[in-house]
């Protein structure tokens, strides 16, 4: 995965988590409202920051995490849409990788 791919994956993941059916995870007690809201804000902020960051600023750091990012992106794509909790958990892990990449690149969400 390169910087452009990371931007695409994070933007898509952020948009997916904004779907109203993720609220069901809070309703059924699987996660707390703060956890959902925080993950949504983090991914949305990361997507916006990545859109406004020249690829060359983060390309080297993205390359360091390429294997993990690609693995989690692939995993997210094969989890059935109905398995909201697992999709949410993978999105949280990806958010962690993204924040690490951004911090090592001197970017803030």
Contact map, one row per residue, 1 for C-alpha under 8 A:
1111110000000000000000000000000000000000000000000000000000000110011011000000000000000000000000000000000000000
1111110000000000000000000000000000000000000000000000000000100110010000000000000000000000000000000000000000000
1111111000000000000000000000000000000000000000000000001101100100000000000000000000000000000000000000000000000
1111111100000000000000000000000000000000000000000000001000000000000000000000000000000000000000000000000000000
1111111110000000000000000000000000000000000000000000000000000000000000000000000000000000000000000000000000000
1111111111000000000000000000000000000000000000000000000000000100000010000000000000000000000000000000000000000
0011111111100000000000000000000000000000000000100110000000000000000000000000000000000000000000000000000000000
0001111111110000000000000000000000000000000000000000000000000000000000000000000000000000000000000000000000000
0000111111111000000000000000000000000000000000000000000000000000000000001000000000000000000000000000000000000
0000011111111100000000000000000000000000001001100000000000000000000000000000000000000000000000100000000000000
0000001111111110000000000000000000000000001100100000000000000000000000000000000000000000000000000000000000000
0000000111111111000000000000000000000000000000000000000000000000000000000000000000000000000000000000000000000
0000000011111111100000000000000000000000001000000000000000000000000000000000000000000000001000000000000000000
0000000001111111110000000000000000000001001100100000000000000000000000000000000000000000000000000000000000000
0000000000111111111000000000000000000000000100000000000000000000000000000000000000000000000000000000000000000
0000000000011111111000000000000000000000000000000000000000000000000000000000000000000000000000000000000000000
0000000000001111111001000000000000000001000000000000000000000000000000000000000000000001000000000000000000000
0000000000000111111101000000000000000001000000000000000000000000000000000000000000000000000000000000000000000
0000000000000011111111000000000000000000000000000000000000000000000000000000000000000000000000000000000000000
0000000000000000011111110000000000000000000000000000000000000000000000000000000000000000000000000000000000000
0000000000000000001111111000000000000000000000000000000000000000000000000000000000000000000000000000000000000
0000000000000000111111111100000000000000000000000000000000000000000000000000000000010000000000000000000000000
0000000000000000000111111110000000010000000000000000000000000000000000000000000000000000000000000000000000000
0000000000000000000111111111000000000000000000000000000000000000000000000000000000000000000000000000000000000
0000000000000000000011111111111000000000000000000000000000000000000000000000000000011000000000000000000000000
0000000000000000000001111111111110010000000000000000000000000000000000000000000000000000000000000000000000000
0000000000000000000000111111110000000000000000000000000000000000000000000000000000000000000000000000000000000
0000000000000000000000011111110000000000000000000000000000000000000000000000000000000000000000000000000000000
0000000000000000000000001111111100000000000000000000000000000000000000000000000000000000000000000000000000000
0000000000000000000000001111111100000000000000000000000000000000000000000000000000001000000000000000000000000
0000000000000000000000001100111110110000000000000000000000000000000000000000000000000000000000000000000000000
0000000000000000000000000100111111110000000000000000000000000000000000000000000000000000000000000000000000000
0000000000000000000000000100001111111000000000000000000000000000000000000000000000000000000000000000000000000
0000000000000000000000000000000111111100000000000000000000000000000000000000000000000000000000000000000000000
0000000000000000000000000000001111111110000000000000000000000000000000000000000000000000000000000000000000000
0000000000000000000000100100001111111111000000000000000000000000000000000000000000000000000000000000000000000
0000000000000000000000000000000011111111100000000000000000000000000000000000000000000000000000000000000000000
0000000000000000000000000000000001111111110000000000000000000000000000000000000000000000000000000000000000000
0000000000000000000000000000000000111111111000000000000000000000000000000000000000000000000100100000000000000
0000000000000100110000000000000000011111111100000000000000000000000000000000000000000000000000000000000000000
0000000000000000000000000000000000001111111110000000000000000000000000000000000000000000000000000000000000000
0000000000000000000000000000000000000111111111000000000000000000000000000000000000000000000000100000000000001
0000000001101100000000000000000000000011111111100000000000000000000000000000000000000000000000100000000000000
0000000000100110000000000000000000000001111111110000000000000000000000000000000000000000000000000000000000000
0000000000000000000000000000000000000000111111111000000000000000000000000000000000000000000000000000000000001
0000000001000000000000000000000000000000011111111100000000000000000000000000000000000000000000000110000000001
0000001001100100000000000000000000000000001111111110000000000000000000000000000000000000000000000000000000000
0000000000000000000000000000000000000000000111111111000000000000000000000000000000000000000000000000000000000
0000000000000000000000000000000000000000000011111111100000000000000000000000000000000000000000000000000000111
0000001000000000000000000000000000000000000001111111110000000000000000000000000000000000000000000000000000000
0000001000000000000000000000000000000000000000111111100000000000000000000000000000000000000000000000000000000
0000000000000000000000000000000000000000000000011111110000000000000000000000000000000000000000000000000000000
0000000000000000000000000000000000000000000000001111111011000000000000000000000000000000000000000000000000000
0000000000000000000000000000000000000000000000000101111111000000000000000000000000000000000000000000000000000
0011000000000000000000000000000000000000000000000000111111100000000000000000000000000000000000000000000000000
0010000000000000000000000000000000000000000000000000011111110000000000000000000000000000000000000000000000000
0000000000000000000000000000000000000000000000000000111111110000000000000000000000000000000000000000000010000
0010000000000000000000000000000000000000000000000000111111111100000000000000000000000000000000000000110010000
0110000000000000000000000000000000000000000000000000001111111110000000000000000000000000000000000000000000000
0000000000000000000000000000000000000000000000000000000111111111000000000000000000000000000000000000000000000
0000000000000000000000000000000000000000000000000000000001111111100000000000000000000000000000000000100110000
1110010000000000000000000000000000000000000000000000000001111111110000000000000000000000000000000000100000000
1100000000000000000000000000000000000000000000000000000000111111110000000000000000000000000000000000000000000
0000000000000000000000000000000000000000000000000000000000011111111000000000000000000000000000000000000000000
0000000000000000000000000000000000000000000000000000000000001111111110000000000000000000000000001000100000000
1100000000000000000000000000000000000000000000000000000000000111111111000000000000000000000000000000000000000
1000000000000000000000000000000000000000000000000000000000000001111111100000000000000000000000000000000000000
0000000000000000000000000000000000000000000000000000000000000000111111110000000000000000000000000000000000000
1000010000000000000000000000000000000000000000000000000000000000111111111000000000000000000001001000000000000
1000000000000000000000000000000000000000000000000000000000000000011111111100000000000000000000000000000000000
0000000000000000000000000000000000000000000000000000000000000000001111111110000000000000000000000000000000000
0000000000000000000000000000000000000000000000000000000000000000000111111111000000000000010011000000000000000
0000000010000000000000000000000000000000000000000000000000000000000011111111100000000000000001000000000000000
0000000000000000000000000000000000000000000000000000000000000000000001111111110000000000000000000000000000000
0000000000000000000000000000000000000000000000000000000000000000000000111111111000000000010000000000000000000
0000000000000000000000000000000000000000000000000000000000000000000000011111111000000010011000000000000000000
0000000000000000000000000000000000000000000000000000000000000000000000001111111100000000000000000000000000000
0000000000000000000000000000000000000000000000000000000000000000000000000111111100000000000000000000000000000
0000000000000000000000000000000000000000000000000000000000000000000000000011111110100110000000000000000000000
0000000000000000000000000000000000000000000000000000000000000000000000000000111111100000000000000000000000000
0000000000000000000000000000000000000000000000000000000000000000000000000000001111110010000000000000000000000
0000000000000000000000000000000000000000000000000000000000000000000000000000000111110000000000000000000000000
0000000000000000000000000000000000000000000000000000000000000000000000000000001111111110000000000000000000000
0000000000000000000001001000000000000000000000000000000000000000000000000000000011111111000000000000000000000
0000000000000000000000001000010000000000000000000000000000000000000000000000000000111111100000000000000000000
0000000000000000000000000000000000000000000000000000000000000000000000000000001000111111110000000000000000000
0000000000000000000000000000000000000000000000000000000000000000000000000001001010111111111000000000000000000
0000000000000000100000000000000000000000000000000000000000000000000000000000000000011111111100000000000000000
0000000000000000000000000000000000000000000000000000000000000000000000000000000000001111111110000000000000000
0000000000000000000000000000000000000000000000000000000000000000000000010011000000000111111111000000000000000
0000000000001000000000000000000000000000000000000000000000000000000000000001000000000011111111100000000000000
0000000000000000000000000000000000000010000000000000000000000000000000000000000000000001111111110000000000000
0000000000000000000000000000000000000000000000000000000000000000000000010000000000000000111111111000000000000
0000000000000000000000000000000000000000000000000000000000000000000010011000000000000000011111111100000000000
0000000001000000000000000000000000000010011000000000000000000000000000000000000000000000001111111110000000000
0000000000000000000000000000000000000000000000000000000000000000000000000000000000000000000111111111000000000
0000000000000000000000000000000000000000000000000000000000000000100010000000000000000000000011111111100000000
0000000000000000000000000000000000000000000001000000000000000000000000000000000000000000000001111111110000000
0000000000000000000000000000000000000000000001000000000000000000000000000000000000000000000000111111111000001
0000000000000000000000000000000000000000000000000000000000000000000000000000000000000000000000011111111100000
0000000000000000000000000000000000000000000000000000000001001100100000000000000000000000000000001111111110000
0000000000000000000000000000000000000000000000000000000001000000000000000000000000000000000000000111111111111
0000000000000000000000000000000000000000000000000000000000000000000000000000000000000000000000000011111111110
0000000000000000000000000000000000000000000000000000000000001000000000000000000000000000000000000001111111100
0000000000000000000000000000000000000000000000000000000011001000000000000000000000000000000000000000111111100
0000000000000000000000000000000000000000000000000000000000000000000000000000000000000000000000000000011111110
0000000000000000000000000000000000000000000000001000000000000000000000000000000000000000000000000000011111111
0000000000000000000000000000000000000000000000001000000000000000000000000000000000000000000000000000011001111
0000000000000000000000000000000000000000010011001000000000000000000000000000000000000000000000000010010000111
